[in-house]
Amino acid sequence: MNSAAAMPIPGLAAPGRDRARTWPMTAAIVFAMLALTLLDRFGLAVSSSFSIHPTFIAMYAIAAAIAFTGAGRLNPGMGLLYVGIATVSGLSLVANASFDFRQVATISSWLLLVVLYAPFIIVMDYGAGSAEAWQRCMRLLVAFMLGCGIAGIAQYFAQYAIHAPWLFDFTPMIPKALRGSGTYNTTNVVGEHIKSNGFFLREASGFSFYMALALLLESALDRRKWVMAVLGLAVLLSYSGSGLLVLAVAMLFPLGQRTLWRVLAAVLVAGAAVLLLGDVLNLNYTLGRVDEFGSDRSSAYCRFIAPGKLVIEQIDSSSWTSLLGHGPGTTQKMFDVCETTYGKLVFEYGLLGTLAFGTLVGVAIHRSGAPIRVRVALTLQWLLLGGNLLAPESLLLIFLVCAMWPRLGSTNLPAARPDAKTPAGTPSAPPRRPQRIEPAFSITEPTE
């Protein structure tokens, strides 16, 4: 499912690109990164209980910019997968509405799902500058997340001098018309400390994952020690297991003879951090969170264990629920459990829906050939770390880092071959398409 087999967006594809026309793409990319970070607490209020998150707008802004500049194509393979998820989820809605009116499946949840996944059918054109454009984009993303990391570190230590509520949650200061909806664990206490949430972000767990992802991207690109140190400290001050879990699993890849050495090195670094900073930063709390899997009142149990128990107990409650589930939007309305993606998928859309969604998102993440550790991190985040099936911020991240890009080629990406002697960004193999296509946008690389 590469862009070579894709078809042009009707009426918008262009044989060449004037550099003056690349500004919509650049603006859309920058806005997407703002939406993921600085604007995370904002939203356009539609009702008293629902607002449109900026990441939703940003994903469509990128899609529109790709179409406007003629930089992308409709991918027929992804189009078929998208039709598959729309059909299976629609059948789930119809089945539950037709046979049991007591169910609470909602058409609004299905419509939101259909709209959120539509941009995944678009892919950028393959070109000689694709890998370089991807690297510039990821460097800018690291810069934005580094800014959140610095803000989060400052936030953590500022709590000893500033006791105002806005330090950890400035949401009430945002006008209601521009305030994001939802309930979040914005302020979590660890002993006498409050977990850092990156100031701009809503939860410590999301902040932790962002820092982990930025670490993986930085290790794939420039490996600046001071940047990695700042991001690593930010992960620790979030006191969340999300980032640590992502790093622990991602560092196992690529699987091979060096896997064991990477694991040993990571254990040594983690052990040194605990010995040096354990008492100062109360890191024993983070280590002790492993026991949460056995407690039915912990976030780990709620996120990883409870959804699985719910699925096992309810998967065959009706004749059609094993295949089609209980219908869109039913998890929270029928049971008070955490909406982890895997549990929500199986419970609401059954085995067929799980297969359809898993295939679409799996292909979207892995089709670009981005560094394997980054792809593993995004897969874990979507599937396990939260209710990300209908979370526009999670889907935008997948779209921005992987799904919108063509097959970049492993030899063009630093993390794919860490021992390669070819300079970063120098292609070692000819592109699949004979003609050269200029990069779809231009972003100035940040200087150290």
C-alpha positions as a Markdown table, in Angstrom:
| # | Residue | x | y | z |
|---|---|---|---|---|
| 1 | Met | 0.0 | 0.0 | 0.0 |
| 2 | Asn | 2.6 | 2.6 | -1.1 |
| 3 | Ser | 2.0 | 5.8 | -2.8 |
| 4 | Ala | 3.2 | 4.5 | -6.1 |
| 5 | Ala | 0.0 | 2.6 | -6.3 |
| 6 | Ala | -2.1 | 5.5 | -5.1 |
| 7 | Met | -4.3 | 7.6 | -7.3 |
| 8 | Pro | -4.2 | 11.4 | -7.5 |
| 9 | Ile | -6.7 | 13.5 | -5.6 |
| 10 | Pro | -9.2 | 14.5 | -8.3 |
| 11 | Gly | -8.5 | 18.0 | -9.7 |
| 12 | Leu | -5.8 | 18.9 | -7.2 |
| 13 | Ala | -2.7 | 16.9 | -8.2 |
| 14 | Ala | 0.0 | 19.1 | -9.9 |
| 15 | Pro | 3.0 | 18.0 | -11.9 |
| 16 | Gly | 5.3 | 20.5 | -10.1 |
| 17 | Arg | 5.2 | 22.6 | -7.0 |
| 18 | Asp | 6.0 | 26.3 | -6.7 |
| 19 | Arg | 7.8 | 26.9 | -3.4 |
| 20 | Ala | 5.4 | 29.8 | -2.7 |
| 21 | Arg | 2.6 | 27.2 | -2.5 |
| 22 | Thr | 4.3 | 25.2 | 0.2 |
| 23 | Trp | 3.3 | 27.6 | 3.0 |
| 24 | Pro | -0.1 | 26.0 | 3.6 |
| 25 | Met | 1.6 | 22.7 | 4.4 |
| 26 | Thr | 4.1 | 24.3 | 6.7 |
| 27 | Ala | 1.4 | 26.3 | 8.5 |
| 28 | Ala | -0.7 | 23.1 | 8.9 |
| 29 | Ile | 2.3 | 21.2 | 10.4 |
| 30 | Val | 3.1 | 23.9 | 12.8 |
| 31 | Phe | -0.5 | 24.3 | 13.9 |
| 32 | Ala | -0.7 | 20.5 | 14.4 |
| 33 | Met | 2.3 | 20.6 | 16.8 |
| 34 | Leu | 0.8 | 23.6 | 18.7 |
| 35 | Ala | -2.5 | 21.6 | 19.0 |
| 36 | Leu | -0.7 | 18.6 | 20.4 |
| 37 | Thr | 1.2 | 20.6 | 23.0 |
| 38 | Leu | 0.4 | 24.2 | 23.9 |
| 39 | Leu | -3.3 | 24.0 | 23.0 |
| 40 | Asp | -4.0 | 20.7 | 24.6 |
| 41 | Arg | -6.4 | 22.2 | 27.2 |
| 42 | Phe | -8.4 | 24.2 | 24.6 |
| 43 | Gly | -11.3 | 23.3 | 22.4 |
| 44 | Leu | -14.3 | 24.8 | 20.5 |
| 45 | Ala | -17.4 | 24.2 | 22.7 |
| 46 | Val | -20.2 | 22.5 | 20.8 |
| 47 | Ser | -22.3 | 21.9 | 23.8 |
| 48 | Ser | -21.9 | 22.0 | 27.6 |
| 49 | Ser | -20.3 | 18.5 | 27.6 |
| 50 | Phe | -18.5 | 18.3 | 24.3 |
| 51 | Ser | -15.9 | 20.5 | 22.5 |
| 52 | Ile | -13.9 | 20.0 | 19.3 |
| 53 | His | -10.2 | 19.5 | 20.2 |
| 54 | Pro | -7.6 | 21.5 | 18.2 |
| 55 | Thr | -6.0 | 18.3 | 17.1 |
| 56 | Phe | -9.2 | 17.3 | 15.3 |
| 57 | Ile | -9.0 | 20.6 | 13.3 |
| 58 | Ala | -5.2 | 20.2 | 12.8 |
| 59 | Met | -5.6 | 16.7 | 11.2 |
| 60 | Tyr | -8.1 | 18.0 | 8.7 |
| 61 | Ala | -5.9 | 21.1 | 8.1 |
| 62 | Ile | -3.0 | 18.9 | 7.1 |
| 63 | Ala | -5.2 | 16.9 | 4.8 |
| 64 | Ala | -6.6 | 20.1 | 3.2 |
| 65 | Ala | -3.0 | 21.4 | 2.8 |
| 66 | Ile | -1.9 | 18.2 | 1.1 |
| 67 | Ala | -4.9 | 18.4 | -1.3 |
| 68 | Phe | -4.4 | 22.2 | -1.9 |
| 69 | Thr | -0.7 | 21.9 | -2.8 |
| 70 | Gly | -1.2 | 18.7 | -4.8 |
| 71 | Ala | 1.3 | 17.0 | -2.6 |
| 72 | Gly | -0.7 | 13.9 | -1.9 |
| 73 | Arg | -2.8 | 11.1 | -3.2 |
| 74 | Leu | -5.7 | 8.9 | -2.2 |
| 75 | Asn | -4.4 | 5.5 | -1.2 |
| 76 | Pro | -6.8 | 2.9 | -2.5 |
| 77 | Gly | -5.6 | 0.2 | 0.0 |
| 78 | Met | -6.2 | 2.5 | 2.9 |
| 79 | Gly | -9.5 | 3.5 | 1.3 |
| 80 | Leu | -10.7 | -0.1 | 1.4 |
| 81 | Leu | -9.6 | -0.5 | 5.0 |
| 82 | Tyr | -11.5 | 2.7 | 5.9 |
| 83 | Val | -14.6 | 1.4 | 4.2 |
| 84 | Gly | -14.1 | -1.8 | 6.2 |
| 85 | Ile | -14.2 | 0.0 | 9.6 |
| 86 | Ala | -17.1 | 2.2 | 8.6 |
| 87 | Thr | -19.1 | -0.8 | 7.5 |
| 88 | Val | -18.3 | -3.1 | 10.4 |
| 89 | Ser | -19.0 | -0.3 | 13.0 |
| 90 | Gly | -22.2 | 0.6 | 11.1 |
| 91 | Leu | -23.3 | -3.0 | 11.2 |
| 92 | Ser | -22.6 | -3.0 | 15.0 |
| 93 | Leu | -24.8 | 0.1 | 15.4 |
| 94 | Val | -27.6 | -1.3 | 13.3 |
| 95 | Ala | -27.5 | -4.8 | 14.9 |
| 96 | Asn | -27.8 | -3.4 | 18.4 |
| 97 | Ala | -30.5 | -0.8 | 17.5 |
| 98 | Ser | -32.5 | -3.5 | 15.6 |
| 99 | Phe | -32.5 | -6.3 | 18.1 |
| 100 | Asp | -32.3 | -4.7 | 21.5 |
| 101 | Phe | -33.6 | -1.2 | 22.0 |
| 102 | Arg | -32.4 | -1.2 | 25.6 |
| 103 | Gln | -28.8 | -0.9 | 24.4 |
| 104 | Val | -27.4 | 2.6 | 24.3 |
| 105 | Ala | -25.4 | 2.5 | 21.1 |
| 106 | Thr | -25.3 | 6.0 | 19.6 |
| 107 | Ile | -25.1 | 7.2 | 16.0 |
| 108 | Ser | -23.2 | 10.3 | 17.2 |
| 109 | Ser | -20.3 | 8.0 | 18.4 |
| 110 | Trp | -20.3 | 6.2 | 15.1 |
| 111 | Leu | -20.3 | 9.4 | 13.1 |
| 112 | Leu | -17.4 | 10.8 | 15.1 |
| 113 | Leu | -15.5 | 7.6 | 14.5 |
| 114 | Val | -16.1 | 7.8 | 10.7 |
| 115 | Val | -15.0 | 11.4 | 10.6 |
| 116 | Leu | -11.9 | 10.9 | 12.7 |
| 117 | Tyr | -10.4 | 8.1 | 10.6 |
| 118 | Ala | -11.2 | 9.6 | 7.2 |
| 119 | Pro | -7.8 | 11.5 | 6.8 |
| 120 | Phe | -5.9 | 8.2 | 7.0 |
| 121 | Ile | -6.8 | 7.5 | 3.3 |
| 122 | Ile | -4.5 | 10.3 | 2.2 |
| 123 | Val | -0.7 | 9.8 | 1.7 |
| 124 | Met | 2.0 | 12.2 | 0.6 |
| 125 | Asp | 3.7 | 11.7 | -2.8 |
| 126 | Tyr | 6.8 | 9.6 | -2.9 |
| 127 | Gly | 9.8 | 11.7 | -3.7 |
| 128 | Ala | 13.5 | 12.0 | -3.3 |
| 129 | Gly | 13.1 | 14.5 | -0.5 |
| 130 | Ser | 10.6 | 12.5 | 1.6 |
| 131 | Ala | 13.1 | 11.2 | 4.2 |
| 132 | Glu | 14.6 | 14.7 | 4.6 |
| 133 | Ala | 11.2 | 16.3 | 5.0 |
| 134 | Trp | 10.2 | 13.7 | 7.6 |
| 135 | Gln | 13.3 | 14.4 | 9.6 |
| 136 | Arg | 12.8 | 18.1 | 9.5 |
| 137 | Cys | 9.2 | 17.6 | 10.7 |
| 138 | Met | 10.2 | 15.2 | 13.5 |
| 139 | Arg | 13.0 | 17.6 | 14.7 |
| 140 | Leu | 10.4 | 20.3 | 15.0 |
| 141 | Leu | 8.1 | 17.9 | 16.9 |
| 142 | Val | 11.0 | 17.2 | 19.3 |
| 143 | Ala | 11.5 | 20.9 | 19.8 |
| 144 | Phe | 7.8 | 21.4 | 20.7 |
| 145 | Met | 7.9 | 18.5 | 23.1 |
| 146 | Leu | 11.2 | 19.6 | 24.6 |
| 147 | Gly | 9.5 | 22.9 | 25.3 |
| 148 | Cys | 6.8 | 21.0 | 27.2 |
| 149 | Gly | 9.5 | 19.0 | 29.0 |
| 150 | Ile | 11.3 | 22.2 | 30.2 |
| 151 | Ala | 7.9 | 23.7 | 31.3 |
| 152 | Gly | 7.1 | 20.5 | 33.2 |
| 153 | Ile | 10.4 | 20.4 | 35.0 |
| 154 | Ala | 10.0 | 24.1 | 36.0 |
| 155 | Gln | 6.4 | 23.4 | 37.0 |
| 156 | Tyr | 7.5 | 20.5 | 39.3 |
| 157 | Phe | 10.1 | 22.6 | 41.2 |
| 158 | Ala | 8.0 | 25.7 | 41.2 |
| 159 | Gln | 5.3 | 24.1 | 43.3 |
| 160 | Tyr | 7.5 | 24.6 | 46.4 |
| 161 | Ala | 7.3 | 28.4 | 45.9 |
| 162 | Ile | 4.0 | 28.8 | 44.1 |
| 163 | His | 0.9 | 27.3 | 45.6 |
| 164 | Ala | -1.7 | 28.7 | 43.2 |
| 165 | Pro | -4.0 | 26.1 | 41.5 |
| 166 | Trp | -3.2 | 27.4 | 38.0 |
| 167 | Leu | 0.3 | 26.0 | 38.2 |
| 168 | Phe | -1.1 | 22.5 | 37.5 |
| 169 | Asp | -4.5 | 23.4 | 36.0 |
| 170 | Phe | -5.1 | 26.7 | 34.3 |
| 171 | Thr | -8.2 | 25.3 | 32.5 |
| 172 | Pro | -10.7 | 27.3 | 34.6 |
| 173 | Met | -9.0 | 30.5 | 33.4 |
| 174 | Ile | -9.8 | 29.6 | 29.7 |
| 175 | Pro | -13.2 | 31.0 | 28.5 |
| 176 | Lys | -15.8 | 28.3 | 28.3 |
| 177 | Ala | -16.3 | 28.7 | 24.6 |
| 178 | Leu | -12.6 | 27.8 | 24.1 |
| 179 | Arg | -12.2 | 25.2 | 26.9 |
| 180 | Gly | -11.6 | 21.6 | 26.2 |
| 181 | Ser | -14.2 | 19.1 | 27.5 |
| 182 | Gly | -13.7 | 15.9 | 29.5 |
| 183 | Thr | -12.5 | 14.9 | 33.0 |
| 184 | Tyr | -8.8 | 14.3 | 33.5 |
| 185 | Asn | -6.4 | 13.5 | 36.3 |
| 186 | Thr | -4.7 | 16.9 | 36.1 |
| 187 | Thr | -3.5 | 17.1 | 39.7 |
| 188 | Asn | -2.0 | 13.8 | 41.2 |
| 189 | Val | -0.2 | 13.9 | 44.5 |
| 190 | Val | 2.8 | 11.8 | 45.2 |
| 191 | Gly | 3.6 | 12.0 | 48.9 |
| 192 | Glu | 4.2 | 15.7 | 49.4 |
| 193 | His | 4.7 | 16.4 | 45.7 |
| 194 | Ile | 2.4 | 16.8 | 42.7 |
| 195 | Lys | 3.2 | 15.0 | 39.5 |
| 196 | Ser | 4.3 | 17.2 | 36.6 |
| 197 | Asn | 1.9 | 17.3 | 33.7 |
| 198 | Gly | 4.0 | 19.5 | 31.5 |
| 199 | Phe | 2.0 | 22.6 | 32.5 |
| 200 | Phe | 0.3 | 22.8 | 29.1 |
| 201 | Leu | -0.9 | 19.1 | 29.0 |
| 202 | Arg | -3.9 | 17.7 | 30.8 |
| 203 | Glu | -2.5 | 14.6 | 32.5 |
| 204 | Ala | 0.8 | 13.3 | 33.8 |
| 205 | Ser | 0.4 | 10.1 | 31.8 |
| 206 | Gly | 0.1 | 12.0 | 28.5 |
| 207 | Phe | 3.1 | 14.1 | 29.4 |
| 208 | Ser | 5.1 | 11.0 | 30.2 |
| 209 | Phe | 4.3 | 9.4 | 26.9 |
| 210 | Tyr | 5.2 | 12.6 | 24.9 |
| 211 | Met | 8.6 | 12.8 | 26.6 |
| 212 | Ala | 9.2 | 9.1 | 25.9 |
| 213 | Leu | 8.3 | 9.5 | 22.2 |
| 214 | Ala | 10.5 | 12.6 | 21.9 |
| 215 | Leu | 13.3 | 10.6 | 23.5 |
| 216 | Leu | 12.9 | 7.9 | 20.8 |
| 217 | Leu | 12.8 | 10.5 | 18.0 |
| 218 | Glu | 15.8 | 12.3 | 19.3 |
| 219 | Ser | 17.8 | 9.0 | 19.6 |
| 220 | Ala | 16.9 | 8.3 | 16.0 |
| 221 | Leu | 17.9 | 11.8 | 14.7 |
| 222 | Asp | 20.5 | 13.9 | 16.5 |
| 223 | Arg | 21.2 | 12.2 | 19.9 |
| 224 | Arg | 22.0 | 15.4 | 21.6 |
| 225 | Lys | 22.9 | 14.5 | 25.2 |
| 226 | Trp | 21.4 | 17.6 | 26.8 |
| 227 | Val | 18.1 | 17.1 | 25.0 |
| 228 | Met | 17.9 | 13.5 | 26.0 |
| 229 | Ala | 18.8 | 14.4 | 29.6 |
| 230 | Val | 16.0 | 17.0 | 29.8 |
| 231 | Leu | 13.5 | 14.6 | 28.3 |
| 232 | Gly | 14.6 | 11.8 | 30.6 |
| 233 | Leu | 14.2 | 14.0 | 33.7 |
| 234 | Ala | 10.8 | 15.0 | 32.5 |
| 235 | Val | 9.7 | 11.4 | 32.3 |
| 236 | Leu | 10.9 | 10.8 | 35.9 |
| 237 | Leu | 9.0 | 13.9 | 37.2 |
| 238 | Ser | 5.8 | 12.7 | 35.6 |
| 239 | Tyr | 5.8 | 9.7 | 38.0 |
| 240 | Ser | 3.8 | 7.9 | 35.4 |
| 241 | Gly | 4.3 | 4.4 | 34.1 |
| 242 | Ser | 3.2 | 5.2 | 30.5 |
| 243 | Gly | 6.5 | 6.7 | 29.3 |
| 244 | Leu | 8.6 | 4.1 | 31.1 |
| 245 | Leu | 6.5 | 1.2 | 29.7 |
| 246 | Val | 6.9 | 2.7 | 26.2 |
| 247 | Leu | 10.6 | 3.1 | 26.5 |
| 248 | Ala | 11.0 | -0.4 | 28.0 |
| 249 | Val | 9.2 | -2.1 | 25.2 |
| 250 | Ala | 10.5 | 0.1 | 22.3 |
| 251 | Met | 14.1 | -0.4 | 23.3 |
| 252 | Leu | 13.7 | -4.1 | 22.7 |
| 253 | Phe | 13.5 | -3.3 | 18.9 |
| 254 | Pro | 14.9 | -4.1 | 16.5 |
| 255 | Leu | 15.1 | -7.6 | 17.8 |
| 256 | Gly | 18.5 | -9.2 | 17.4 |
| 257 | Gln | 21.8 | -9.9 | 19.0 |
| 258 | Arg | 22.1 | -6.4 | 20.4 |
| 259 | Thr | 18.7 | -6.5 | 22.2 |
| 260 | Leu | 20.1 | -8.0 | 25.4 |
| 261 | Trp | 22.9 | -5.4 | 25.5 |
| 262 | Arg | 20.4 | -2.6 | 25.1 |
| 263 | Val | 18.2 | -4.0 | 27.9 |
| 264 | Leu | 21.3 | -4.3 | 30.2 |
| 265 | Ala | 22.3 | -0.7 | 29.4 |
| 266 | Ala | 18.8 | 0.6 | 30.0 |
| 267 | Val | 18.7 | -1.3 | 33.4 |
| 268 | Leu | 22.1 | 0.2 | 34.4 |
| 269 | Val | 21.0 | 3.7 | 33.5 |
| 270 | Ala | 17.7 | 3.3 | 35.4 |
| 271 | Gly | 19.5 | 1.9 | 38.4 |
| 272 | Ala | 22.0 | 4.7 | 38.4 |
| 273 | Ala | 19.1 | 7.2 | 38.3 |
| 274 | Val | 17.4 | 5.6 | 41.2 |
| 275 | Leu | 20.5 | 5.5 | 43.3 |
| 276 | Leu | 21.4 | 9.1 | 42.6 |
| 277 | Leu | 18.0 | 10.7 | 42.6 |
| 278 | Gly | 15.8 | 8.2 | 44.3 |
| 279 | Asp | 15.5 | 9.9 | 47.6 |
| 280 | Val | 15.5 | 13.5 | 46.2 |
| 281 | Leu | 12.8 | 12.8 | 43.7 |
| 282 | Asn | 10.9 | 10.1 | 45.6 |
| 283 | Leu | 11.5 | 7.6 | 42.7 |
| 284 | Asn | 10.5 | 4.7 | 45.0 |
| 285 | Tyr | 6.9 | 5.7 | 44.3 |
| 286 | Thr | 7.4 | 5.0 | 40.6 |
| 287 | Leu | 9.0 | 1.6 | 41.3 |
| 288 | Gly | 6.2 | 0.7 | 43.7 |
| 289 | Arg | 3.6 | 1.2 | 41.0 |
| 290 | Val | 4.3 | -2.3 | 39.7 |
| 291 | Asp | 2.2 | -3.5 | 42.6 |
| 292 | Glu | -0.8 | -1.6 | 41.2 |
| 293 | Phe | -1.7 | -4.4 | 38.8 |
| 294 | Gly | -3.0 | -6.4 | 41.8 |
| 295 | Ser | -5.1 | -3.6 | 43.3 |
| 296 | Asp | -8.6 | -3.1 | 41.8 |
| 297 | Arg | -8.5 | 0.6 | 42.8 |
| 298 | Ser | -5.3 | 1.5 | 40.9 |
| 299 | Ser | -5.0 | 3.2 | 37.5 |
| 300 | Ala | -2.9 | 0.2 | 36.2 |
| 301 | Tyr | -5.7 | -2.2 | 37.1 |
| 302 | Cys | -8.3 | 0.1 | 35.6 |
| 303 | Arg | -6.4 | 0.5 | 32.4 |
| 304 | Phe | -5.0 | -3.0 | 31.7 |
| 305 | Ile | -7.0 | -5.5 | 33.7 |
| 306 | Ala | -10.6 | -4.2 | 34.1 |
| 307 | Pro | -11.3 | -3.8 | 30.4 |
| 308 | Gly | -10.2 | -7.4 | 29.8 |
| 309 | Lys | -12.4 | -8.7 | 32.5 |
| 310 | Leu | -15.3 | -6.8 | 31.1 |
| 311 | Val | -14.8 | -8.2 | 27.6 |
| 312 | Ile | -14.5 | -11.8 | 28.9 |
| 313 | Glu | -17.7 | -11.4 | 30.9 |
| 314 | Gln | -19.8 | -9.7 | 28.3 |
| 315 | Ile | -18.4 | -10.7 | 24.9 |
| 316 | Asp | -21.1 | -13.4 | 24.3 |
| 317 | Ser | -24.0 | -11.7 | 26.1 |
| 318 | Ser | -26.0 | -11.7 | 22.8 |
| 319 | Ser | -25.9 | -13.8 | 19.7 |
| 320 | Trp | -24.2 | -11.1 | 17.6 |
| 321 | Thr | -21.9 | -9.4 | 20.2 |
| 322 | Ser | -19.0 | -11.8 | 19.7 |
| 323 | Leu | -18.6 | -10.6 | 16.1 |
| 324 | Leu | -20.1 | -7.1 | 16.2 |
| 325 | Gly | -20.0 | -6.0 | 19.8 |
| 326 | His | -22.5 | -4.0 | 21.8 |
| 327 | Gly | -22.5 | -0.9 | 19.5 |
| 328 | Pro | -20.7 | 2.4 | 19.3 |
| 329 | Gly | -20.4 | 4.4 | 22.5 |
| 330 | Thr | -21.7 | 1.7 | 24.9 |
| 331 | Thr | -18.6 | 1.1 | 27.1 |
| 332 | Gln | -18.9 | 4.0 | 29.5 |
| 333 | Lys | -22.7 | 4.1 | 29.4 |
| 334 | Met | -23.1 | 0.5 | 30.4 |
| 335 | Phe | -20.1 | 0.1 | 32.8 |
| 336 | Asp | -17.9 | 2.4 | 34.8 |
| 337 | Val | -14.5 | 1.3 | 33.5 |
| 338 | Cys | -11.5 | 2.9 | 31.9 |
| 339 | Glu | -11.8 | 3.1 | 28.1 |
| 340 | Thr | -8.6 | 1.4 | 27.1 |
| 341 | Thr | -8.6 | 1.0 | 23.4 |
| 342 | Tyr | -8.4 | -2.8 | 23.2 |
| 343 | Gly | -11.3 | -3.2 | 25.6 |
| 344 | Lys | -13.5 | -0.6 | 23.9 |
| 345 | Leu | -12.8 | -2.2 | 20.5 |
| 346 | Val | -13.8 | -5.7 | 21.5 |
| 347 | Phe | -16.7 | -4.7 | 23.6 |
| 348 | Glu | -18.3 | -2.2 | 21.2 |
| 349 | Tyr | -17.3 | -3.6 | 17.8 |
| 350 | Gly | -16.6 | -7.3 | 18.5 |
| 351 | Leu | -13.9 | -9.5 | 16.9 |
| 352 | Leu | -14.7 | -8.2 | 13.4 |
| 353 | Gly | -14.4 | -4.6 | 14.4 |
| 354 | Thr | -11.2 | -5.3 | 16.3 |
| 355 | Leu | -9.7 | -6.9 | 13.2 |
| 356 | Ala | -10.8 | -4.1 | 11.0 |
| 357 | Phe | -9.5 | -1.3 | 13.2 |
| 358 | Gly | -6.3 | -3.1 | 14.1 |
| 359 | Thr | -5.5 | -3.6 | 10.5 |
| 360 | Leu | -6.2 | 0.0 | 9.5 |
| 361 | Val | -4.2 | 1.5 | 12.3 |
| 362 | Gly | -1.4 | -1.1 | 12.0 |
| 363 | Val | -0.9 | -0.4 | 8.3 |
| 364 | Ala | -1.2 | 3.4 | 9.0 |
| 365 | Ile | 1.6 | 3.2 | 11.5 |
| 366 | His | 3.9 | 0.8 | 9.7 |
| 367 | Arg | 3.6 | 1.8 | 6.1 |
| 368 | Ser | 5.9 | 4.8 | 6.2 |
| 369 | Gly | 9.0 | 2.8 | 7.4 |
| 370 | Ala | 9.7 | 5.3 | 10.3 |
| 371 | Pro | 12.1 | 4.0 | 12.9 |
| 372 | Ile | 10.8 | 0.7 | 14.4 |
| 373 | Arg | 11.0 | 2.0 | 18.0 |
| 374 | Val | 8.8 | 5.0 | 17.1 |
| 375 | Arg | 6.3 | 2.7 | 15.5 |
| 376 | Val | 6.2 | 0.4 | 18.5 |
| 377 | Ala | 5.7 | 3.4 | 20.8 |
| 378 | Leu | 2.7 | 4.7 | 18.7 |
| 379 | Thr | 1.2 | 1.2 | 18.6 |
| 380 | Leu | 1.4 | 0.7 | 22.3 |
| 381 | Gln | 0.0 | 4.2 | 23.0 |
| 382 | Trp | -3.0 | 3.6 | 20.7 |
| 383 | Leu | -3.8 | 0.1 | 21.9 |
| 384 | Leu | -3.0 | 0.0 | 25.6 |
| 385 | Leu | -2.3 | 3.4 | 27.2 |
| 386 | Gly | -5.7 | 4.9 | 27.1 |
| 387 | Gly | -9.1 | 5.3 | 25.4 |
| 388 | Asn | -7.5 | 6.4 | 22.1 |
| 389 | Leu | -10.0 | 4.9 | 19.7 |
| 390 | Leu | -11.8 | 8.3 | 19.5 |
| 391 | Ala | -9.0 | 10.5 | 20.8 |
| 392 | Pro | -8.1 | 13.0 | 18.1 |
| 393 | Glu | -4.7 | 13.8 | 19.7 |
| 394 | Ser | -3.7 | 10.2 | 19.5 |
| 395 | Leu | -4.8 | 9.9 | 15.9 |
| 396 | Leu | -3.1 | 13.1 | 14.9 |
| 397 | Leu | 0.1 | 11.9 | 16.4 |
| 398 | Ile | -0.1 | 8.7 | 14.3 |
| 399 | Phe | -1.0 | 10.7 | 11.2 |
| 400 | Leu | 1.7 | 13.2 | 11.7 |
| 401 | Val | 4.6 | 10.8 | 12.5 |
| 402 | Cys | 3.7 | 7.9 | 10.3 |
| 403 | Ala | 0.4 | 7.7 | 8.4 |
| 404 | Met | 0.7 | 10.7 | 6.1 |
| 405 | Trp | 4.2 | 9.8 | 4.8 |
| 406 | Pro | 5.0 | 7.5 | 1.9 |
| 407 | Arg | 7.5 | 4.6 | 2.2 |
| 408 | Leu | 10.5 | 6.5 | 3.4 |
| 409 | Gly | 13.0 | 3.7 | 3.0 |
| 410 | Ser | 15.0 | 2.3 | 6.0 |
| 411 | Thr | 18.3 | 3.4 | 4.5 |
| 412 | Asn | 17.2 | 7.0 | 4.6 |
| 413 | Leu | 16.4 | 7.0 | 8.3 |
| 414 | Pro | 19.1 | 7.2 | 11.0 |
| 415 | Ala | 17.4 | 4.8 | 13.5 |
| 416 | Ala | 16.8 | 2.1 | 11.0 |
| 417 | Arg | 20.5 | 1.4 | 10.6 |
| 418 | Pro | 22.4 | 2.9 | 13.5 |
| 419 | Asp | 25.7 | 1.5 | 12.3 |
| 420 | Ala | 25.3 | 2.9 | 8.8 |
| 421 | Lys | 28.2 | 5.0 | 7.4 |
| 422 | Thr | 26.0 | 6.9 | 5.0 |
| 423 | Pro | 25.3 | 10.5 | 6.2 |
| 424 | Ala | 21.8 | 11.0 | 7.6 |
| 425 | Gly | 19.3 | 11.8 | 4.9 |
| 426 | Thr | 21.5 | 10.5 | 2.0 |
| 427 | Pro | 19.6 | 7.8 | 0.0 |
| 428 | Ser | 21.5 | 4.7 | -0.7 |
| 429 | Ala | 19.0 | 3.3 | -3.2 |
| 430 | Pro | 17.1 | 5.0 | -6.1 |
| 431 | Pro | 13.5 | 6.0 | -5.4 |
| 432 | Arg | 10.8 | 3.7 | -6.7 |
| 433 | Arg | 9.4 | 6.4 | -9.0 |
| 434 | Pro | 11.8 | 7.7 | -11.7 |
| 435 | Gln | 10.8 | 11.3 | -11.6 |
| 436 | Arg | 12.0 | 13.6 | -8.8 |
| 437 | Ile | 9.3 | 15.2 | -6.7 |
| 438 | Glu | 10.2 | 18.2 | -4.5 |
| 439 | Pro | 9.4 | 18.0 | -0.8 |
| 440 | Ala | 5.8 | 19.0 | -0.1 |
| 441 | Phe | 6.8 | 21.6 | 2.4 |
| 442 | Ser | 9.9 | 23.3 | 3.9 |
| 443 | Ile | 10.6 | 23.8 | 7.6 |
| 444 | Thr | 13.8 | 25.4 | 8.7 |
| 445 | Glu | 15.8 | 23.0 | 10.8 |
| 446 | Pro | 16.3 | 24.1 | 14.4 |
| 447 | Thr | 19.8 | 24.8 | 15.4 |
| 448 | Glu | 21.4 | 23.6 | 18.6 |
